[in-house]
Amino acid sequence: MDRKQFLTILGRSALLAAAAPALDRLGEAATEAPPLDAPQRAILVAFADEIVPATDGMPSASDVGAAAYLERVAAADEGIAASLRDLVASIERRARESHAASFDRLPAPDRLALLQAMEKDEADRFRAARDLVYEAYYTNPLVWKRLGYDFIGAESVGPPLEPFEEALLERVRALPRLYRSVP
């Protein structure tokens, strides 16, 4: 699935319609102590950039503030905060064991290999974190603009429907009935 297809699916969900008001509430929660310290944040940024790197003229996750978004969400939800801290600890432990260096200091090929192993060994944790990064990225209005997506909220009328072409049904109407009439 490419970025445009993913955004189309996401755009049709109720989550997307609720994202804008939710971000306002998250901003209030962000005034408390951050859920991650600076080294943890650097690892989260590196992780997010491996999930959504800059490519094909699109910004990376860190270019659109994905880590900051995740920290705002984590500040509002202790369960997500704990998950992010566990993720960062697991990534860092793996990096130190295999390369004797912090994850954010590893070259891109080593980071990718480490995350591929993590995806196999800790699939649930990896999928949950990956999905959070996708949420942070694809709910960002800057990304919408780059993809050519125009957000239409529930309070808006939306674009007009194209006229329906009756001629498209002619072939189907000409087919024999596939049912029987019931008295």
C-alpha positions in Angstrom: 0.0 0.0 0.0 1.5 3.4 -0.9 1.1 6.6 1.0 -1.8 8.0 -1.1 -3.8 4.8 -0.7 -3.2 4.8 3.1 -4.2 8.4 3.4 -7.4 7.8 1.4 -8.4 5.0 3.8 -7.5 7.1 6.8 -9.4 10.1 5.4 -12.5 8.1 5.2 -12.4 7.1 8.8 -14.0 8.8 11.7 -10.6 9.1 13.4 -9.6 11.6 10.8 -12.7 13.7 11.3 -12.0 13.9 15.0 -8.2 14.6 14.7 -8.4 18.4 14.6 -10.3 18.9 17.9 -8.3 16.2 19.6 -5.0 17.9 18.7 -6.3 21.0 20.6 -6.9 19.0 23.7 -3.5 17.3 23.3 -1.8 20.7 23.3 -3.1 21.3 26.8 -1.7 18.1 28.1 1.7 18.9 26.6 2.3 21.6 29.2 3.1 18.9 31.8 6.5 17.1 32.1 7.3 15.4 28.8 6.9 11.6 28.8 10.3 11.1 27.2 13.7 12.6 28.1 16.1 13.9 25.4 17.9 10.7 24.7 14.6 8.8 24.5 13.2 11.4 22.2 16.3 11.1 19.8 15.7 7.4 19.6 12.0 7.9 18.9 12.8 10.4 16.1 15.3 8.0 14.5 12.7 5.2 14.8 10.0 7.4 13.1 12.4 8.3 10.3 13.1 4.7 9.6 9.3 4.0 9.4 8.6 7.1 7.2 11.8 8.3 5.6 12.0 11.3 3.3 11.5 10.1 -0.2 9.9 11.0 -3.5 9.6 14.6 -2.5 7.8 13.7 0.7 9.1 14.8 4.1 10.2 12.3 6.7 8.3 11.7 9.9 10.6 14.0 11.8 10.3 16.8 9.2 6.6 17.0 10.1 7.0 16.7 13.9 5.8 13.1 14.3 7.8 12.6 17.5 6.4 15.8 19.0 2.9 14.6 18.1 3.5 11.3 19.8 4.8 13.0 22.9 1.6 15.1 23.0 -0.5 11.9 22.7 1.7 10.2 25.4 1.3 13.2 27.7 -2.5 12.8 27.5 -2.5 8.9 27.8 -0.2 7.2 30.3 -0.7 3.8 28.5 0.7 5.2 25.3 3.5 6.9 27.2 4.4 3.6 28.8 4.3 1.9 25.4 6.6 4.5 23.9 9.1 4.2 26.8 9.1 0.4 26.5 9.6 0.7 22.7 12.5 3.1 23.1 14.1 0.9 25.8 13.8 -2.2 23.7 15.3 -0.5 20.6 18.1 0.9 22.7 18.8 -2.4 24.4 19.0 -4.1 21.0 21.3 -1.4 19.6 23.7 -1.6 22.6 23.8 -5.4 22.5 24.4 -5.7 18.7 26.4 -2.5 18.0 27.5 -1.1 21.3 26.0 2.3 20.3 22.8 4.2 20.7 20.2 3.5 18.0 20.1 7.1 16.9 23.9 7.0 16.3 23.8 3.9 14.1 24.0 4.2 10.3 20.7 3.7 8.4 21.4 0.2 7.2 22.1 -1.0 10.8 19.0 0.7 12.1 16.9 -0.9 9.4 18.3 -4.4 10.2 17.7 -3.9 13.9 14.1 -2.8 13.2 13.5 -5.7 10.9 14.6 -8.1 13.6 12.4 -6.4 16.1 9.5 -6.6 13.7 9.9 -10.4 13.8 10.8 -10.9 17.4 8.4 -8.3 19.0 5.7 -8.1 16.3 2.9 -6.6 18.5 5.1 -3.9 20.0 6.6 -3.0 16.6 3.1 -2.9 14.9 1.7 -0.7 17.6 4.6 1.7 17.4 4.6 1.7 13.6 0.9 2.5 13.5 1.4 5.4 16.0 4.1 6.8 13.7 1.7 6.5 10.7 -1.0 8.3 12.7 1.4 11.1 13.6 2.5 11.4 9.9 -0.7 11.0 8.0 -2.9 13.1 10.2 -0.6 16.1 9.7 -2.1 18.8 7.5 1.4 19.4 5.9 1.4 15.8 4.6 -2.2 16.1 3.4 -1.2 19.2 1.4 1.8 17.4 -0.2 -0.4 14.4 -1.1 -3.1 16.7 -2.6 -5.6 15.7 0.0 -8.2 18.2 1.0 -9.6 17.6 4.4 -13.4 18.0 4.6 -14.7 17.9 8.1 -18.0 16.5 9.2 -19.4 20.0 9.6 -18.7 20.8 5.9 -20.9 20.0 2.9 -18.1 18.6 0.9 -17.6 18.4 -2.8 -20.5 17.7 -5.1 -21.1 14.2 -6.4 -20.4 13.6 -10.1 -23.5 13.0 -12.1 -24.4 9.3 -12.3 -24.1 7.8 -15.8 -27.1 5.5 -16.4 -25.3 4.0 -19.4 -23.0 2.1 -17.1 -25.9 -0.1 -16.0 -27.0 -1.2 -19.5 -24.8 -4.3 -19.6 -26.1 -5.4 -16.2 -29.7 -4.7 -17.0 -29.4 -6.9 -20.2 -28.2 -9.9 -18.2 -30.8 -12.6 -17.4 -32.3 -12.6 -13.9 -30.3 -14.5 -11.3 -33.2 -14.8 -8.9 -36.8 -16.0 -9.0 -39.9 -14.0 -8.4 -41.6 -14.6 -5.1 -45.4 -14.2 -5.0 
